[in-house]
Amino acid sequence: MALTSRELPVDEWDRLAGSSIGPLLDALRTHPERVRLPVVEVDGRIVAQWAAVLQLHAEGIEVDPEFQADPVVPVRLWLAMRRAVKAFGYERVWTGADNLKIRELLIRCGGVPIAAESFVLPIVR
């Protein structure tokens, strides 16, 4: 059994199509220079993967309950976020929803849900 670990080159990313990273591949291909895809292989078979993505992340979305029924407030917030994202030179932003109303808002804005729980992971201790 030959166990190896390496960074998967872009021309091999399709090997991850059926994995948890599969739904993200189109987004990752937008700027492959911002992606590192470490994998572990056993006899050439990928048995573990994890994507390191240099990607803009938006956090803390919130609409005051008093204004959640007003359609103008979330639209204005979305337009302002679009300008902020574009100012950084990005075409996409990764974000999260902590409740159903925010989730629905993100989907109405074209967001694609990713089945995952978010963590902030320290690398250096």
C-alpha positions as CSV (number, residue, x, y, z in Angstrom):
1,M,0.0,0.0,0.0
2,A,1.6,3.3,-1.2
3,L,0.3,6.2,0.8
4,T,1.2,9.7,-0.6
5,S,0.1,13.2,-0.1
6,R,0.4,16.0,-2.7
7,E,-1.3,19.0,-4.1
8,L,-3.7,18.0,-6.8
9,P,-3.0,20.0,-10.1
10,V,-5.9,21.7,-11.8
11,D,-6.0,19.2,-14.7
12,E,-6.9,16.5,-12.1
13,W,-9.6,18.4,-10.2
14,D,-12.3,16.5,-12.0
15,R,-11.2,13.4,-10.0
16,L,-13.1,15.1,-7.1
17,A,-16.4,15.5,-9.0
18,G,-18.2,13.0,-6.8
19,S,-16.7,14.3,-3.5
20,S,-17.9,17.0,-1.1
21,I,-15.7,19.4,-3.1
22,G,-17.4,18.5,-6.4
23,P,-20.2,21.1,-6.2
24,L,-17.5,23.8,-5.6
25,L,-15.3,22.9,-8.6
26,D,-16.9,25.5,-11.0
27,A,-16.4,28.3,-8.5
28,L,-12.9,27.2,-7.7
29,R,-12.0,27.1,-11.4
30,T,-12.8,30.8,-11.7
31,H,-9.5,31.6,-10.1
32,P,-7.4,28.4,-9.8
33,E,-4.4,30.4,-8.8
34,R,-6.2,31.1,-5.5
35,V,-6.8,27.4,-4.7
36,R,-4.6,24.7,-3.3
37,L,-6.1,21.2,-3.2
38,P,-4.1,18.9,-0.9
39,V,-5.0,15.2,-1.2
40,V,-4.0,11.9,0.3
41,E,-3.8,8.9,-2.1
42,V,-3.5,5.2,-1.5
43,D,-2.2,3.4,-4.5
44,G,-3.3,6.4,-6.7
45,R,-6.8,6.5,-5.2
46,I,-7.8,9.8,-3.5
47,V,-8.9,8.9,0.0
48,A,-8.9,12.4,1.5
49,Q,-9.0,16.0,0.2
50,W,-9.3,19.5,1.6
51,A,-9.4,22.7,-0.4
52,A,-7.5,25.8,0.7
53,V,-9.2,28.7,-1.1
54,L,-8.1,32.3,-1.0
55,Q,-11.6,33.6,-1.2
56,L,-13.5,36.7,0.0
57,H,-15.7,35.7,2.9
58,A,-18.6,37.8,4.2
59,E,-19.8,37.3,7.7
60,G,-22.4,38.8,10.1
61,I,-25.4,39.3,7.8
62,E,-28.3,40.6,9.8
63,V,-31.5,42.5,9.2
64,D,-33.2,44.1,12.1
65,P,-36.5,42.2,12.8
66,E,-38.4,45.5,12.5
67,F,-37.2,45.8,8.9
68,Q,-37.2,42.2,7.7
69,A,-40.6,42.6,6.0
70,D,-39.5,45.6,4.1
71,P,-38.1,44.4,0.7
72,V,-36.1,47.5,0.2
73,V,-33.7,46.9,3.1
74,P,-32.3,43.5,2.1
75,V,-32.1,44.7,-1.6
76,R,-30.1,47.7,-0.6
77,L,-27.9,45.6,1.6
78,W,-27.3,43.1,-1.3
79,L,-26.4,45.9,-3.7
80,A,-24.0,47.4,-1.2
81,M,-22.4,44.0,-0.6
82,R,-22.1,43.5,-4.4
83,R,-20.2,46.8,-4.7
84,A,-17.9,45.8,-1.7
85,V,-17.1,42.4,-3.3
86,K,-16.4,44.0,-6.7
87,A,-14.1,46.6,-5.0
88,F,-12.0,43.7,-3.8
89,G,-11.9,42.3,-7.4
90,Y,-13.9,39.2,-6.7
91,E,-17.0,37.8,-8.5
92,R,-18.2,35.7,-5.7
93,V,-18.3,35.9,-1.9
94,W,-18.7,33.0,0.5
95,T,-21.1,33.6,3.4
96,G,-23.3,31.8,5.8
97,A,-26.8,32.0,7.2
98,D,-27.6,31.5,10.9
99,N,-31.4,31.4,10.4
100,L,-34.0,30.5,7.9
101,K,-34.9,34.1,6.8
102,I,-31.3,34.9,6.0
103,R,-30.9,31.5,4.2
104,E,-34.0,32.4,2.1
105,L,-32.6,35.9,1.4
106,L,-29.3,34.5,0.2
107,I,-31.0,32.0,-2.1
108,R,-33.2,34.8,-3.6
109,C,-29.9,36.6,-4.3
110,G,-28.6,33.6,-6.2
111,G,-26.7,31.9,-3.4
112,V,-26.0,28.2,-3.6
113,P,-26.3,26.4,-0.3
114,I,-23.3,24.2,0.6
115,A,-24.0,21.5,3.2
116,A,-21.4,22.4,5.8
117,E,-20.9,23.8,9.2
118,S,-18.4,26.7,9.4
119,F,-15.4,26.8,11.7
120,V,-12.5,29.2,12.3
121,L,-9.5,26.9,12.4
122,P,-6.2,28.2,13.9
123,I,-3.2,26.9,12.0
124,V,-0.5,28.2,14.3
125,R,-0.6,27.8,18.0
